[in-house]
Amino acid sequence: MENYTLITGASSGIGNAFAKAYAERGHNLIIVARSGDKLKAMARDYAEKYKIKVEYMIFDLSLENIAKAVYDEVNRRGLTVDTLVNNAGFATTGLLHTADYKIQHEEILLNVAAMTELTYLFIKGMSERGKGTVINLGSCVSFTPFPYSAVYAATKAYVLSFSESISYEYRDKGIRVLAVCPAPTQTHFFDKCGNVTDNMRTPANVVGSAFKTLEKGRKTVCKDGIITKLQAFMPRLLTRRAALNITGRISGRAWGKNNG
Ligand SMILES: NC(=O)c1ccc[n+]([C@@H]2O[C@H](COP(=O)([O-])OP(=O)(O)OC[C@H]3O[C@@H](n4cnc5c(N)ncnc54)[C@H](OP(=O)(O)O)[C@@H]3O)[C@@H](O)[C@H]2O)c1
């Protein structure tokens, strides 16, 4: 039986860097996203370069109940997932009522619902086999509210809380759960909304931090970059209101005038 690492949102940015890092370590891959052409080219390149098996699956993970379709397709192809990287995600910005609610709903379905259900479905097999890894992409905004990106920050707070809880539930079942919380990183993520800072990480930095955290100790949270470390520390130093005033001022400058 051959094991696979399934990565959502592998067609670009941080997901692409995770795919490369796992390929370099000899893992077979299942790469999932909407851009079929990119996935197809990537599957061919990585299989040839790293001498691994690469399956690609084209899914829009912001559709209702889509995780079960991914799970069924993995089983139909007779594949076993021992590592799951829930990476696909996006952000909306601006005053809550100015961003199209349909898009904010898709943001919740992708960042929260698909991530939760994929974990729910694949962790059962990992638990039965006594071995597995689940990596969920949080954010620096997992630790504090972030005005003008309220829905996104709330979805990433969910990712952190969910990951920490299940890391405890499955700690004696051979399953490692890690929430990776990147600081702003140079990817297509900011294409639509514009960035809040010029102090950017690279996808390779983020994945390097994730592997360092996985390989040493039993930490559940990988805080990548100085901005994430500061944001995670803020609630320990300040009242929630004071922290909110700081993040509100920072994001207000960048996104306060965004209309969706
Ligand atoms: N960049 C940052 O500063 C930053 C900071 C903190 C956290 N993060 C998190 O890191 C993760 C990766 O983001 P990134 O920065 O690498 O962004 P990115 O370059 O925009 O990549 C996003 C990936 O998700 C896929 N995706 C988007 N919508 C999808 C959908 N509906 N169904 C399936 N796949 C979908 C995209 O592929 P297709 O378009 O082909 O579907 C792409 O592969 C996200 O969860 C994000 O919230 C990013």
The ligand as an SDF file (V2000), in Angstrom:
LIG
                    3D

 48 52  0  0  0  0  0  0  0  0999 V2000
    0.1120   34.8060    1.7270 N   0  0  0  0  0  0  0  0  0  0  0  0
   -0.0590   35.1870    2.9850 C   0  0  0  0  0  0  0  0  0  0  0  0
    0.3820   36.2810    3.3810 O   0  0  0  0  0  0  0  0  0  0  0  0
   -0.7380   34.2860    3.9810 C   0  0  0  0  0  0  0  0  0  0  0  0
   -0.6010   34.6130    5.3490 C   0  0  0  0  0  0  0  0  0  0  0  0
   -1.2250   33.8090    6.2750 C   0  0  0  0  0  0  0  0  0  0  0  0
   -1.9380   32.7050    5.8740 C   0  0  0  0  0  0  0  0  0  0  0  0
   -2.0520   32.4050    4.5470 N   0  0  0  0  0  0  0  0  0  0  0  0
   -2.8300   31.2170    4.1700 C   0  0  0  0  0  0  0  0  0  0  0  0
   -2.0310   30.3670    3.3930 O   0  0  0  0  0  0  0  0  0  0  0  0
   -2.8640   29.5910    2.5390 C   0  0  0  0  0  0  0  0  0  0  0  0
   -2.3150   29.6040    1.1280 C   0  0  0  0  0  0  0  0  0  0  0  0
   -2.3950   30.9110    0.6210 O   0  0  0  0  0  0  0  0  0  0  0  0
   -1.3160   31.5310   -0.4020 P   0  0  0  0  0  0  0  0  0  0  0  0
   -0.7650   32.7250    0.2490 O   0  0  0  0  0  0  0  0  0  0  0  0
   -0.4000   30.4890   -0.8900 O   0  0  0  0  0  0  0  0  0  0  0  0
   -2.3170   32.0550   -1.5350 O   0  0  0  0  0  0  0  0  0  0  0  0
   -2.3980   31.8020   -3.1010 P   0  0  0  0  0  0  0  0  0  0  0  0
   -1.0630   31.9780   -3.7480 O   0  0  0  0  0  0  0  0  0  0  0  0
   -3.5280   32.6620   -3.5470 O   0  0  0  0  0  0  0  0  0  0  0  0
   -2.8030   30.2680   -3.2160 O   0  0  0  0  0  0  0  0  0  0  0  0
   -4.0840   29.7990   -2.8550 C   0  0  0  0  0  0  0  0  0  0  0  0
   -4.2480   28.3740   -3.3280 C   0  0  0  0  0  0  0  0  0  0  0  0
   -5.5550   27.9230   -2.9450 O   0  0  0  0  0  0  0  0  0  0  0  0
   -6.2400   27.4540   -4.1040 C   0  0  0  0  0  0  0  0  0  0  0  0
   -7.6510   27.7670   -4.0080 N   0  0  0  0  0  0  0  0  0  0  0  0
   -8.2140   28.9970   -3.8450 C   0  0  0  0  0  0  0  0  0  0  0  0
   -9.5460   28.8920   -3.8650 N   0  0  0  0  0  0  0  0  0  0  0  0
   -9.8240   27.5800   -4.0340 C   0  0  0  0  0  0  0  0  0  0  0  0
  -11.0300   26.8470   -4.1410 C   0  0  0  0  0  0  0  0  0  0  0  0
  -12.2270   27.4560   -4.0950 N   0  0  0  0  0  0  0  0  0  0  0  0
  -10.9700   25.5100   -4.3320 N   0  0  0  0  0  0  0  0  0  0  0  0
   -9.7720   24.8840   -4.3990 C   0  0  0  0  0  0  0  0  0  0  0  0
   -8.5910   25.5270   -4.2950 N   0  0  0  0  0  0  0  0  0  0  0  0
   -8.6270   26.8680   -4.1200 C   0  0  0  0  0  0  0  0  0  0  0  0
   -5.5880   28.1830   -5.2800 C   0  0  0  0  0  0  0  0  0  0  0  0
   -5.6530   27.4090   -6.4680 O   0  0  0  0  0  0  0  0  0  0  0  0
   -6.7100   27.6070   -7.6610 P   0  0  0  0  0  0  0  0  0  0  0  0
   -6.8590   29.0800   -7.8760 O   0  0  0  0  0  0  0  0  0  0  0  0
   -6.0640   26.8630   -8.7770 O   0  0  0  0  0  0  0  0  0  0  0  0
   -7.9550   26.9320   -7.1960 O   0  0  0  0  0  0  0  0  0  0  0  0
   -4.1290   28.2410   -4.8270 C   0  0  0  0  0  0  0  0  0  0  0  0
   -3.4790   27.0350   -5.1440 O   0  0  0  0  0  0  0  0  0  0  0  0
   -4.2770   30.1600    2.6890 C   0  0  0  0  0  0  0  0  0  0  0  0
   -5.0180   29.3400    3.5640 O   0  0  0  0  0  0  0  0  0  0  0  0
   -4.0370   31.5220    3.3220 C   0  0  0  0  0  0  0  0  0  0  0  0
   -5.1450   31.9220    4.0880 O   0  0  0  0  0  0  0  0  0  0  0  0
   -1.4610   33.1740    3.5930 C   0  0  0  0  0  0  0  0  0  0  0  0
  1  2  1  0
  2  3  2  0
  2  4  1  0
  4  5  1  0
  4 48  2  0
  5  6  2  0
  6  7  1  0
  7  8  2  0
  8  9  1  0
  8 48  1  0
  9 10  1  0
  9 46  1  0
 10 11  1  0
 11 12  1  0
 11 44  1  0
 12 13  1  0
 13 14  1  0
 14 15  2  0
 14 16  1  0
 14 17  1  0
 17 18  1  0
 18 19  2  0
 18 20  1  0
 18 21  1  0
 21 22  1  0
 22 23  1  0
 23 24  1  0
 23 42  1  0
 24 25  1  0
 25 26  1  0
 25 36  1  0
 26 27  1  0
 26 35  1  0
 27 28  2  0
 28 29  1  0
 29 30  1  0
 29 35  2  0
 30 31  1  0
 30 32  2  0
 32 33  1  0
 33 34  2  0
 34 35  1  0
 36 37  1  0
 36 42  1  0
 37 38  1  0
 38 39  2  0
 38 40  1  0
 38 41  1  0
 42 43  1  0
 44 45  1  0
 44 46  1  0
 46 47  1  0
M  CHG  2   8   1  16  -1
M  END
$$$$
